[in-house]
Amino acid sequence: MKKTGILLIMLSLLMASCSIYHPQAVDMPLINHQGDLRVDASASTSVWLILPDAFNINATASYGFNDWLSGQVHANYGGDNWYLQAAPGGYLSLGGKAVFETYLGIGYGGSDHKDGGNSDTSSGQYYIYKGNYLLPFVQFNIGWRDLGIVDIVFGVKTGLWSPNFEYNRYHADGTVMEDRYVHYATPNALIEPQLQFGIGSQKAKFTMRLGYTWMSDLNDAAEKMYHDFLTFSAGVTLSF
């Protein structure tokens, strides 16, 4: 019974949270020659405590324009959240199968969510949070591509996450609870490391990613709002 009670409390906390960002499941392509085109599609799940909080469909395309210049676009959608990014980049062969690449880009996303919350079912209260954010960033990737039948990549994205979110709680009749209103627009330094593993042929690989996000201010200063700190994704990457 005690364990069940703890689980119910954790579920209640999770369902009452307002997650306004999650680590993005972006392909780390390791572009290595002119004309190199990689297209990646995956499904991802993100967590705030220990249980899934967001599910997204992700797509990334990356291309090598010449012997050093590359570019990438990415989009994902999860029903009540979405994200887009574009980034030019550069790549350098380190000998053998090893590649280093960097991207300088900008991302834009948002969330719009309504929830009654398990703890408010009897009262009929509910909350709505919505808003968007801008994320200029730089990303560094290093790893091995086509090392036998596997790819192994480690990357770090760092940037300035600039949000504009509002949280409102309502009575059952739709009137606003004025003392519960929160507006969050504090910029956060963001660090987002990611590990990627792919297995298959040179043309097609099954790819898995694990991403983590640290923010400088959000968990301490944003009342009622949180970010999912961990994302796992799995999908298929095609090379042309």
N, C-alpha and C positions, 0 to 999 in steps of 0.2 A: 504493500500500500504506500509506503514511504517513497519507494522508487517511482511508483505511478504518479504520486503527487508532484515529485520533482519534475518528471517528464511533462506533466500538464502545465506546470508553471513555465517551463522553457518554451513549450509550444505557444502559450499565451503571449510570452514576450516576443517570440518570433513573429506571430501574426499581427501584433500591435506595432511592429517596427515600421519605419518609413525609410526603406533603403533607396537612396537616390543615386548610387553609383556602384558598379561592380567592375572587377578586372576584365579588360576586353580580350577576347580570344582571337587575336590577330595573328595570321600566319607570319612566321619568321623565315623568309624564303631562301636565304643564302644564294641570291642571284650570283652567277659565276661566269656569264659570257653574254655578248651582244645577241639580242633576239631571244634571250631566255624568258619564257613566259610560264608563270605558275598560277594556277587557279585552285583555291581551297574553299571547301564548304564543310561546315561542322555544326554540331549542336552542343550547347554548353549549359551547365547549371552552376549557380553561384550560391554561396552560403554566407549568412551573417553570424549565427551561432554554430549549430552543428547540422541543421537541416536545410534542404534546398529552399531558396527564397526567390530565385529568378531562373527562368528557362529562356534561352535565346537561340535563334538561328543566325549563323554567321557566314559571311562570304568575304573573301579577300582575293585580289588579283595583283600580281607583281610582275614587273617587266624590266629587262636590261636594255637600255637604249643604245649604249655603246660599250667600250671596254672598261668603263668605270662608273657611268651614270645609270641609276635605276629609279623606279618610281612605284608607288603602291597606293591602292584605294581599298577601303574596307567599310562594310556596313553590317549592322546586326539589329535584330528586332525581337522583342519579347512581350508583345501585347501592350503592357503599360510602360514600357521603356524602349528606347531606341538610341542608336549611336552611329555616326558617320565620321570617317577620317580620310585624309589624303596627305601624302608625304613624298616629296622627292628624296632621293638618297644616293649613296655611293657605295661601291663594293671593292674589295681587295682580296685577291687570292693570296693565301699564306703558305702556299706550297702543298702538294698532295691534294687532299680533299678538303682542307681547312679553308674557311672563308670568314672575313670580317666585313660587316656592313653597318652603315649608319643611316638614319632617316631623320629629317627635320620636317615636322608636319604640324597639322592642326586638326583637332577633333571637335565635334559639336554633337550634343546629345540631350536627352531629357527624359522625364518621367511624369506620369499622370495617374494617380492611384486613389481609389476610394475603398474603404474597408470599415465594416462594422466593429471588428475587433472582438475576440472571444469574451473579453471582460465586460463588454458593453451590450451584450445581446439582450439582457433583461430590460435595460433602460432605453434601448432603441437609439442610443447615441452612435454617431459614426464620424469618421474623419476623412478629409481629402487633402492630399498633398500634390503639388504640381510645380513644374518649373523646368529650366534648362541650364546648360553649362557649356563653357568654352574651354578647350584644353590645348594650348600650344605646347609642343613637346619635342624632345629629341630622344631617339632610341638607338641603342647599340646592340648588335647581334654578333655572336661568334659561335662557330661550330663546325661540324663535318657533314658534308652532303654526299650521299651515295657512298658511304663508307661500308663497302659490301652491299648489304640490302637495307641498311639503316641510315637515318639522318638523326643527328643529335645537335641541338641548338640551345644556347642560353642567351637570353636577352634582358635588357633593362630599359624601361621607359621612364623618363623623368620630365616633369613639366609643371605648369601652374594651372591648377583646376579652379576655374572662376564660375561659381554657381549663382543662380537667381531662383530660389525656391520659396514657396509659401506653404504653410501648414495651417489648416482650419479644422476645428472640431465643432460639430453641430448637435443640437438637441434633436429628438425624434421628429419634431414638427418642422425642422429645417432652419431654425434660427441659430445664428452663430454664437458660440461661446467666446466672447471677446477676450477673456483672460487667457485663452488657450492659443491664440494666434501667434505664429512664429514666422518671421521672415529671415531667411538665411542667405547672405551674399558675401561671405568672407572668403577671399582667395586662399587656397591651400597649396602648399608644396606637395607634389605627388611623386612617389617612387613605386614603380610597378615591375618587379622582376618576373620572368617567365621561363619555364623549362618546356622544351618541345622534343618529342620523340616520334619518328616515323619509321615504318617498316614496309617493304614491298619492292617493286621494281623501280627502275629509273623513271618510268613514265607515270606510275600510279603508286601511291603509298597510303596506308592507313596511318593517320596522325593523331597523336594525343598531346594535350597541353595542360599545364598547371600554372596558374597565374595568381599572384598575391599583390594587394594594394595597401600601401601605407600613406596616410594623409596627415598633414601637420596639425590640423585644427579640428577637423569634423567631429571626431568622437568626444572631444572635450567641450566644444563650444556650441554645437548645434542641438539644442533641445528638441526631442522628438524625431530627429533625423540621423540616419546612420548610413554607412556604406557596407556592402558585402565585401569581405576581405579576401575571399578565395573563390576562384573559378576553375572548373575542370571542363575540358571540351574534348570531343572525339569526332573525327570526320575523315574525309578523303582529300588528298592533294594530288593534282594532275600537273605534269610538266610537259611543255610542248617545245 
